[in-house]
Amino acid sequence: MSLQSQIDTLRRITHELLNLGFEGTPLFSNEFCKLNTEVYRQSECLFHLHGSNAEEEAQLCYVLLTGYHATIYDHGDKNQKIQKLLDRSWKVLDQLPASLLKCQLLVACYGEVFDEDLSKEAHVIINGWKGRELTLAECEVIEYLNSLESNPWGNWDVEE
């Protein structure tokens, strides 16, 4: 199976996991556990791979950040893997043109570190979409960014 097809498969099942129980469908615990296991398993399989160019690397970082964020599983090294993915993302972001993919990666990174520069850059890209009908993926990234900005639950200041 090609890297692109593995990325597409992980993206599809992660999306399915994140939307499980919406649209009036019942949420069954066995399906939830099965999807969580599969997202985590596929994320683990893809983690050590790298894209052959900036776009493929960005797709891989995006789908892995999303996959690790979506799953409940952690074998004790998930935070370190997320940090490595963030490091990889910082290297590739400057190589990407303003695009849906760049916006998705910016928002996925923002969801981990809540750095306002990331959300500002994502908003610049989103503002370039005004005046036309948005795709489903564009609507989803806008909705996700808005939810992160209005509910930054991961953005806690630790007092010492």
mmCIF file of the C-alpha atoms, coordinates in Angstrom:
data_MODEL
# 
_entry.id   MODEL 
# 
loop_
_atom_site.group_PDB 
_atom_site.id 
_atom_site.type_symbol 
_atom_site.label_atom_id 
_atom_site.label_alt_id 
_atom_site.label_comp_id 
_atom_site.label_asym_id 
_atom_site.label_entity_id 
_atom_site.label_seq_id 
_atom_site.pdbx_PDB_ins_code 
_atom_site.Cartn_x 
_atom_site.Cartn_y 
_atom_site.Cartn_z 
_atom_site.occupancy 
_atom_site.B_iso_or_equiv 
_atom_site.pdbx_formal_charge 
_atom_site.auth_seq_id 
_atom_site.auth_comp_id 
_atom_site.auth_asym_id 
_atom_site.auth_atom_id 
_atom_site.pdbx_PDB_model_num 
ATOM 1   C CA . MET A 1 1   ? 0.000   0.000  0.000  1.00 0.00 ? 1   MET A CA 1 
ATOM 2   C CA . SER A 1 2   ? 1.395   3.428  -0.934 1.00 0.00 ? 2   SER A CA 1 
ATOM 3   C CA . LEU A 1 3   ? 2.081   6.076  1.697  1.00 0.00 ? 3   LEU A CA 1 
ATOM 4   C CA . GLN A 1 4   ? -0.660  8.264  0.213  1.00 0.00 ? 4   GLN A CA 1 
ATOM 5   C CA . SER A 1 5   ? -3.243  5.485  0.505  1.00 0.00 ? 5   SER A CA 1 
ATOM 6   C CA . GLN A 1 6   ? -2.170  4.855  4.129  1.00 0.00 ? 6   GLN A CA 1 
ATOM 7   C CA . ILE A 1 7   ? -2.550  8.588  4.866  1.00 0.00 ? 7   ILE A CA 1 
ATOM 8   C CA . ASP A 1 8   ? -5.985  8.603  3.225  1.00 0.00 ? 8   ASP A CA 1 
ATOM 9   C CA . THR A 1 9   ? -7.085  5.545  5.205  1.00 0.00 ? 9   THR A CA 1 
ATOM 10  C CA . LEU A 1 10  ? -5.967  7.026  8.530  1.00 0.00 ? 10  LEU A CA 1 
ATOM 11  C CA . ARG A 1 11  ? -7.656  10.331 7.652  1.00 0.00 ? 11  ARG A CA 1 
ATOM 12  C CA . ARG A 1 12  ? -10.914 8.512  6.853  1.00 0.00 ? 12  ARG A CA 1 
ATOM 13  C CA . ILE A 1 13  ? -11.053 6.395  10.015 1.00 0.00 ? 13  ILE A CA 1 
ATOM 14  C CA . THR A 1 14  ? -9.967  9.322  12.217 1.00 0.00 ? 14  THR A CA 1 
ATOM 15  C CA . HIS A 1 15  ? -12.769 11.403 10.722 1.00 0.00 ? 15  HIS A CA 1 
ATOM 16  C CA . GLU A 1 16  ? -15.153 8.519  11.375 1.00 0.00 ? 16  GLU A CA 1 
ATOM 17  C CA . LEU A 1 17  ? -13.980 8.294  15.013 1.00 0.00 ? 17  LEU A CA 1 
ATOM 18  C CA . LEU A 1 18  ? -14.284 12.038 15.580 1.00 0.00 ? 18  LEU A CA 1 
ATOM 19  C CA . ASN A 1 19  ? -17.818 12.070 14.155 1.00 0.00 ? 19  ASN A CA 1 
ATOM 20  C CA . LEU A 1 20  ? -19.041 8.874  15.804 1.00 0.00 ? 20  LEU A CA 1 
ATOM 21  C CA . GLY A 1 21  ? -22.464 9.376  17.356 1.00 0.00 ? 21  GLY A CA 1 
ATOM 22  C CA . PHE A 1 22  ? -23.257 12.565 15.449 1.00 0.00 ? 22  PHE A CA 1 
ATOM 23  C CA . GLU A 1 23  ? -25.989 12.834 12.842 1.00 0.00 ? 23  GLU A CA 1 
ATOM 24  C CA . GLY A 1 24  ? -28.398 10.997 15.128 1.00 0.00 ? 24  GLY A CA 1 
ATOM 25  C CA . THR A 1 25  ? -26.627 7.661  14.866 1.00 0.00 ? 25  THR A CA 1 
ATOM 26  C CA . PRO A 1 26  ? -26.328 5.594  18.043 1.00 0.00 ? 26  PRO A CA 1 
ATOM 27  C CA . LEU A 1 27  ? -22.933 5.353  19.707 1.00 0.00 ? 27  LEU A CA 1 
ATOM 28  C CA . PHE A 1 28  ? -21.937 1.779  20.515 1.00 0.00 ? 28  PHE A CA 1 
ATOM 29  C CA . SER A 1 29  ? -19.000 1.183  22.833 1.00 0.00 ? 29  SER A CA 1 
ATOM 30  C CA . ASN A 1 30  ? -17.638 -1.710 20.765 1.00 0.00 ? 30  ASN A CA 1 
ATOM 31  C CA . GLU A 1 31  ? -17.512 0.482  17.632 1.00 0.00 ? 31  GLU A CA 1 
ATOM 32  C CA . PHE A 1 32  ? -15.901 3.304  19.629 1.00 0.00 ? 32  PHE A CA 1 
ATOM 33  C CA . CYS A 1 33  ? -13.212 0.953  20.984 1.00 0.00 ? 33  CYS A CA 1 
ATOM 34  C CA . LYS A 1 34  ? -12.647 -0.641 17.579 1.00 0.00 ? 34  LYS A CA 1 
ATOM 35  C CA . LEU A 1 35  ? -12.144 2.728  15.859 1.00 0.00 ? 35  LEU A CA 1 
ATOM 36  C CA . ASN A 1 36  ? -9.901  3.996  18.669 1.00 0.00 ? 36  ASN A CA 1 
ATOM 37  C CA . THR A 1 37  ? -7.753  0.889  18.413 1.00 0.00 ? 37  THR A CA 1 
ATOM 38  C CA . GLU A 1 38  ? -7.507  1.139  14.632 1.00 0.00 ? 38  GLU A CA 1 
ATOM 39  C CA . VAL A 1 39  ? -6.661  4.860  14.637 1.00 0.00 ? 39  VAL A CA 1 
ATOM 40  C CA . TYR A 1 40  ? -3.960  4.291  17.252 1.00 0.00 ? 40  TYR A CA 1 
ATOM 41  C CA . ARG A 1 41  ? -2.572  1.230  15.451 1.00 0.00 ? 41  ARG A CA 1 
ATOM 42  C CA . GLN A 1 42  ? -2.377  2.994  12.104 1.00 0.00 ? 42  GLN A CA 1 
ATOM 43  C CA . SER A 1 43  ? -0.886  6.118  13.695 1.00 0.00 ? 43  SER A CA 1 
ATOM 44  C CA . GLU A 1 44  ? 1.816   3.979  15.277 1.00 0.00 ? 44  GLU A CA 1 
ATOM 45  C CA . CYS A 1 45  ? 2.552   2.303  11.925 1.00 0.00 ? 45  CYS A CA 1 
ATOM 46  C CA . LEU A 1 46  ? 2.875   5.634  10.095 1.00 0.00 ? 46  LEU A CA 1 
ATOM 47  C CA . PHE A 1 47  ? 4.738   7.557  12.801 1.00 0.00 ? 47  PHE A CA 1 
ATOM 48  C CA . HIS A 1 48  ? 8.236   6.555  11.680 1.00 0.00 ? 48  HIS A CA 1 
ATOM 49  C CA . LEU A 1 49  ? 7.571   7.266  7.998  1.00 0.00 ? 49  LEU A CA 1 
ATOM 50  C CA . HIS A 1 50  ? 8.378   10.547 6.252  1.00 0.00 ? 50  HIS A CA 1 
ATOM 51  C CA . GLY A 1 51  ? 6.911   12.148 3.161  1.00 0.00 ? 51  GLY A CA 1 
ATOM 52  C CA . SER A 1 52  ? 8.922   12.294 -0.046 1.00 0.00 ? 52  SER A CA 1 
ATOM 53  C CA . ASN A 1 53  ? 8.212   16.039 -0.426 1.00 0.00 ? 53  ASN A CA 1 
ATOM 54  C CA . ALA A 1 54  ? 6.899   18.932 1.665  1.00 0.00 ? 54  ALA A CA 1 
ATOM 55  C CA . GLU A 1 55  ? 3.255   18.342 0.779  1.00 0.00 ? 55  GLU A CA 1 
ATOM 56  C CA . GLU A 1 56  ? 3.342   14.631 1.582  1.00 0.00 ? 56  GLU A CA 1 
ATOM 57  C CA . GLU A 1 57  ? 5.211   15.309 4.837  1.00 0.00 ? 57  GLU A CA 1 
ATOM 58  C CA . ALA A 1 58  ? 2.605   17.947 5.766  1.00 0.00 ? 58  ALA A CA 1 
ATOM 59  C CA . GLN A 1 59  ? -0.229  15.507 5.027  1.00 0.00 ? 59  GLN A CA 1 
ATOM 60  C CA . LEU A 1 60  ? 1.478   12.877 7.155  1.00 0.00 ? 60  LEU A CA 1 
ATOM 61  C CA . CYS A 1 61  ? 2.080   15.268 10.070 1.00 0.00 ? 61  CYS A CA 1 
ATOM 62  C CA . TYR A 1 62  ? -1.510  16.517 9.875  1.00 0.00 ? 62  TYR A CA 1 
ATOM 63  C CA . VAL A 1 63  ? -3.102  13.074 9.805  1.00 0.00 ? 63  VAL A CA 1 
ATOM 64  C CA . LEU A 1 64  ? -0.850  11.810 12.618 1.00 0.00 ? 64  LEU A CA 1 
ATOM 65  C CA . LEU A 1 65  ? -1.494  14.824 14.852 1.00 0.00 ? 65  LEU A CA 1 
ATOM 66  C CA . THR A 1 66  ? -5.213  14.412 14.226 1.00 0.00 ? 66  THR A CA 1 
ATOM 67  C CA . GLY A 1 67  ? -5.054  10.664 14.817 1.00 0.00 ? 67  GLY A CA 1 
ATOM 68  C CA . TYR A 1 68  ? -3.133  10.908 18.078 1.00 0.00 ? 68  TYR A CA 1 
ATOM 69  C CA . HIS A 1 69  ? -5.419  13.718 19.232 1.00 0.00 ? 69  HIS A CA 1 
ATOM 70  C CA . ALA A 1 70  ? -8.543  11.662 18.462 1.00 0.00 ? 70  ALA A CA 1 
ATOM 71  C CA . THR A 1 71  ? -7.626  8.403  20.136 1.00 0.00 ? 71  THR A CA 1 
ATOM 72  C CA . ILE A 1 72  ? -7.913  7.639  23.826 1.00 0.00 ? 72  ILE A CA 1 
ATOM 73  C CA . TYR A 1 73  ? -4.986  5.226  23.771 1.00 0.00 ? 73  TYR A CA 1 
ATOM 74  C CA . ASP A 1 74  ? -1.450  5.986  24.912 1.00 0.00 ? 74  ASP A CA 1 
ATOM 75  C CA . HIS A 1 75  ? 1.325   3.523  25.611 1.00 0.00 ? 75  HIS A CA 1 
ATOM 76  C CA . GLY A 1 76  ? 3.232   6.141  27.586 1.00 0.00 ? 76  GLY A CA 1 
ATOM 77  C CA . ASP A 1 77  ? 4.957   7.886  24.682 1.00 0.00 ? 77  ASP A CA 1 
ATOM 78  C CA . LYS A 1 78  ? 2.116   9.712  22.933 1.00 0.00 ? 78  LYS A CA 1 
ATOM 79  C CA . ASN A 1 79  ? 3.157   13.172 24.155 1.00 0.00 ? 79  ASN A CA 1 
ATOM 80  C CA . GLN A 1 80  ? 6.732   12.624 22.959 1.00 0.00 ? 80  GLN A CA 1 
ATOM 81  C CA . LYS A 1 81  ? 5.439   11.506 19.569 1.00 0.00 ? 81  LYS A CA 1 
ATOM 82  C CA . ILE A 1 82  ? 3.184   14.544 19.330 1.00 0.00 ? 82  ILE A CA 1 
ATOM 83  C CA . GLN A 1 83  ? 6.183   16.766 20.131 1.00 0.00 ? 83  GLN A CA 1 
ATOM 84  C CA . LYS A 1 84  ? 8.225   15.079 17.392 1.00 0.00 ? 84  LYS A CA 1 
ATOM 85  C CA . LEU A 1 85  ? 5.351   15.626 14.969 1.00 0.00 ? 85  LEU A CA 1 
ATOM 86  C CA . LEU A 1 86  ? 5.200   19.285 15.962 1.00 0.00 ? 86  LEU A CA 1 
ATOM 87  C CA . ASP A 1 87  ? 8.955   19.579 15.331 1.00 0.00 ? 87  ASP A CA 1 
ATOM 88  C CA . ARG A 1 88  ? 8.485   17.994 11.907 1.00 0.00 ? 88  ARG A CA 1 
ATOM 89  C CA . SER A 1 89  ? 5.565   20.328 11.220 1.00 0.00 ? 89  SER A CA 1 
ATOM 90  C CA . TRP A 1 90  ? 7.598   23.460 12.045 1.00 0.00 ? 90  TRP A CA 1 
ATOM 91  C CA . LYS A 1 91  ? 10.138  22.379 9.411  1.00 0.00 ? 91  LYS A CA 1 
ATOM 92  C CA . VAL A 1 92  ? 7.567   21.868 6.677  1.00 0.00 ? 92  VAL A CA 1 
ATOM 93  C CA . LEU A 1 93  ? 5.099   24.726 7.283  1.00 0.00 ? 93  LEU A CA 1 
ATOM 94  C CA . ASP A 1 94  ? 7.355   27.383 5.743  1.00 0.00 ? 94  ASP A CA 1 
ATOM 95  C CA . GLN A 1 95  ? 7.687   25.293 2.591  1.00 0.00 ? 95  GLN A CA 1 
ATOM 96  C CA . LEU A 1 96  ? 3.939   25.160 1.946  1.00 0.00 ? 96  LEU A CA 1 
ATOM 97  C CA . PRO A 1 97  ? 1.937   27.693 -0.053 1.00 0.00 ? 97  PRO A CA 1 
ATOM 98  C CA . ALA A 1 98  ? -1.229  29.158 1.459  1.00 0.00 ? 98  ALA A CA 1 
ATOM 99  C CA . SER A 1 99  ? -3.615  26.227 1.004  1.00 0.00 ? 99  SER A CA 1 
ATOM 100 C CA . LEU A 1 100 ? -6.161  24.036 2.714  1.00 0.00 ? 100 LEU A CA 1 
ATOM 101 C CA . LEU A 1 101 ? -3.400  21.599 3.702  1.00 0.00 ? 101 LEU A CA 1 
ATOM 102 C CA . LYS A 1 102 ? -1.307  24.342 5.295  1.00 0.00 ? 102 LYS A CA 1 
ATOM 103 C CA . CYS A 1 103 ? -4.374  25.639 7.135  1.00 0.00 ? 103 CYS A CA 1 
ATOM 104 C CA . GLN A 1 104 ? -5.218  22.136 8.390  1.00 0.00 ? 104 GLN A CA 1 
ATOM 105 C CA . LEU A 1 105 ? -1.672  21.617 9.657  1.00 0.00 ? 105 LEU A CA 1 
ATOM 106 C CA . LEU A 1 106 ? -1.599  25.067 11.295 1.00 0.00 ? 106 LEU A CA 1 
ATOM 107 C CA . VAL A 1 107 ? -4.868  24.329 13.096 1.00 0.00 ? 107 VAL A CA 1 
ATOM 108 C CA . ALA A 1 108 ? -3.735  20.844 14.164 1.00 0.00 ? 108 ALA A CA 1 
ATOM 109 C CA . CYS A 1 109 ? -0.544  22.375 15.601 1.00 0.00 ? 109 CYS A CA 1 
ATOM 110 C CA . TYR A 1 110 ? -2.534  25.179 17.230 1.00 0.00 ? 110 TYR A CA 1 
ATOM 111 C CA . GLY A 1 111 ? -4.712  22.530 18.893 1.00 0.00 ? 111 GLY A CA 1 
ATOM 112 C CA . GLU A 1 112 ? -1.604  21.163 20.598 1.00 0.00 ? 112 GLU A CA 1 
ATOM 113 C CA . VAL A 1 113 ? 0.280   24.328 21.604 1.00 0.00 ? 113 VAL A CA 1 
ATOM 114 C CA . PHE A 1 114 ? -2.266  27.192 21.383 1.00 0.00 ? 114 PHE A CA 1 
ATOM 115 C CA . ASP A 1 115 ? 0.295   29.573 19.847 1.00 0.00 ? 115 ASP A CA 1 
ATOM 116 C CA . GLU A 1 116 ? -1.690  32.570 18.575 1.00 0.00 ? 116 GLU A CA 1 
ATOM 117 C CA . ASP A 1 117 ? 0.664   33.064 15.617 1.00 0.00 ? 117 ASP A CA 1 
ATOM 118 C CA . LEU A 1 118 ? -0.542  29.723 14.260 1.00 0.00 ? 118 LEU A CA 1 
ATOM 119 C CA . SER A 1 119 ? -4.205  30.709 14.493 1.00 0.00 ? 119 SER A CA 1 
ATOM 120 C CA . LYS A 1 120 ? -3.462  34.117 12.938 1.00 0.00 ? 120 LYS A CA 1 
ATOM 121 C CA . GLU A 1 121 ? -1.751  32.484 9.967  1.00 0.00 ? 121 GLU A CA 1 
ATOM 122 C CA . ALA A 1 122 ? -4.661  30.055 9.602  1.00 0.00 ? 122 ALA A CA 1 
ATOM 123 C CA . HIS A 1 123 ? -7.088  33.003 9.621  1.00 0.00 ? 123 HIS A CA 1 
ATOM 124 C CA . VAL A 1 124 ? -5.096  34.712 6.848  1.00 0.00 ? 124 VAL A CA 1 
ATOM 125 C CA . ILE A 1 125 ? -5.537  31.608 4.687  1.00 0.00 ? 125 ILE A CA 1 
ATOM 126 C CA . ILE A 1 126 ? -9.228  31.317 5.617  1.00 0.00 ? 126 ILE A CA 1 
ATOM 127 C CA . ASN A 1 127 ? -9.820  34.978 4.751  1.00 0.00 ? 127 ASN A CA 1 
ATOM 128 C CA . GLY A 1 128 ? -8.525  34.192 1.258  1.00 0.00 ? 128 GLY A CA 1 
ATOM 129 C CA . TRP A 1 129 ? -11.475 31.822 0.809  1.00 0.00 ? 129 TRP A CA 1 
ATOM 130 C CA . LYS A 1 130 ? -14.093 34.571 1.191  1.00 0.00 ? 130 LYS A CA 1 
ATOM 131 C CA . GLY A 1 131 ? -16.404 35.270 -1.697 1.00 0.00 ? 131 GLY A CA 1 
ATOM 132 C CA . ARG A 1 132 ? -16.775 31.684 -2.870 1.00 0.00 ? 132 ARG A CA 1 
ATOM 133 C CA . GLU A 1 133 ? -18.521 28.525 -1.788 1.00 0.00 ? 133 GLU A CA 1 
ATOM 134 C CA . LEU A 1 134 ? -16.460 26.577 0.738  1.00 0.00 ? 134 LEU A CA 1 
ATOM 135 C CA . THR A 1 135 ? -15.658 22.886 0.466  1.00 0.00 ? 135 THR A CA 1 
ATOM 136 C CA . LEU A 1 136 ? -16.606 20.502 3.255  1.00 0.00 ? 136 LEU A CA 1 
ATOM 137 C CA . ALA A 1 137 ? -12.944 20.266 4.346  1.00 0.00 ? 137 ALA A CA 1 
ATOM 138 C CA . GLU A 1 138 ? -12.661 24.071 4.470  1.00 0.00 ? 138 GLU A CA 1 
ATOM 139 C CA . CYS A 1 139 ? -15.836 24.304 6.573  1.00 0.00 ? 139 CYS A CA 1 
ATOM 140 C CA . GLU A 1 140 ? -14.511 21.624 8.927  1.00 0.00 ? 140 GLU A CA 1 
ATOM 141 C CA . VAL A 1 141 ? -11.159 23.352 9.497  1.00 0.00 ? 141 VAL A CA 1 
ATOM 142 C CA . ILE A 1 142 ? -12.905 26.688 10.133 1.00 0.00 ? 142 ILE A CA 1 
ATOM 143 C CA . GLU A 1 143 ? -15.303 25.046 12.599 1.00 0.00 ? 143 GLU A CA 1 
ATOM 144 C CA . TYR A 1 144 ? -12.462 23.257 14.382 1.00 0.00 ? 144 TYR A CA 1 
ATOM 145 C CA . LEU A 1 145 ? -10.364 26.429 14.665 1.00 0.00 ? 145 LEU A CA 1 
ATOM 146 C CA . ASN A 1 146 ? -13.361 28.354 16.004 1.00 0.00 ? 146 ASN A CA 1 
ATOM 147 C CA . SER A 1 147 ? -14.021 25.647 18.597 1.00 0.00 ? 147 SER A CA 1 
ATOM 148 C CA . LEU A 1 148 ? -10.378 25.674 19.704 1.00 0.00 ? 148 LEU A CA 1 
ATOM 149 C CA . GLU A 1 149 ? -10.336 29.458 20.005 1.00 0.00 ? 149 GLU A CA 1 
ATOM 150 C CA . SER A 1 150 ? -13.573 29.612 21.977 1.00 0.00 ? 150 SER A CA 1 
ATOM 151 C CA . ASN A 1 151 ? -12.755 26.635 24.227 1.00 0.00 ? 151 ASN A CA 1 
ATOM 152 C CA . PRO A 1 152 ? -8.976  26.404 24.643 1.00 0.00 ? 152 PRO A CA 1 
ATOM 153 C CA . TRP A 1 153 ? -9.212  23.668 27.278 1.00 0.00 ? 153 TRP A CA 1 
ATOM 154 C CA . GLY A 1 154 ? -5.651  22.557 26.624 1.00 0.00 ? 154 GLY A CA 1 
ATOM 155 C CA . ASN A 1 155 ? -4.294  26.080 27.068 1.00 0.00 ? 155 ASN A CA 1 
ATOM 156 C CA . TRP A 1 156 ? -3.713  26.128 30.782 1.00 0.00 ? 156 TRP A CA 1 
ATOM 157 C CA . ASP A 1 157 ? -1.249  28.349 32.552 1.00 0.00 ? 157 ASP A CA 1 
ATOM 158 C CA . VAL A 1 158 ? 0.489   26.449 35.315 1.00 0.00 ? 158 VAL A CA 1 
ATOM 159 C CA . GLU A 1 159 ? 1.085   28.473 38.447 1.00 0.00 ? 159 GLU A CA 1 
ATOM 160 C CA . GLU A 1 160 ? 4.121   27.617 40.497 1.00 0.00 ? 160 GLU A CA 1 
# 
